[in-house]
Amino acid sequence: MNNAKSTYKKGTIESVILFVLSPIFSLPAILHNIAKGNEFGNRLLIIFCSLISFLYIPSFSNDKMWYLESYAVFKK
């Protein structure tokens, strides 16, 4: 038998289940876990931010280079 204790704090499993079901709705639970000092909440927040940045693909209309080109045109 393994005598290692579980390092998960209260609310971790609920946050993971909520994150799997809906990452957007799990954000308050993740922030609550971070405020309580749960380090697993930090990992979930990193995964959440990574997921959001992966899903956001800039198009031509919101590309930063397009803003600079528009600024150059209006500057003249």
Buried (B, 14 or more C-beta within 10 A) or exposed (E): EEEEEEEEBEBBEEBBEBBEEEBEEBBEBBBEBBEEEBEBBEEBBEEBEEEEEEEEEEEEEEEEEEEEEEEEEEEE
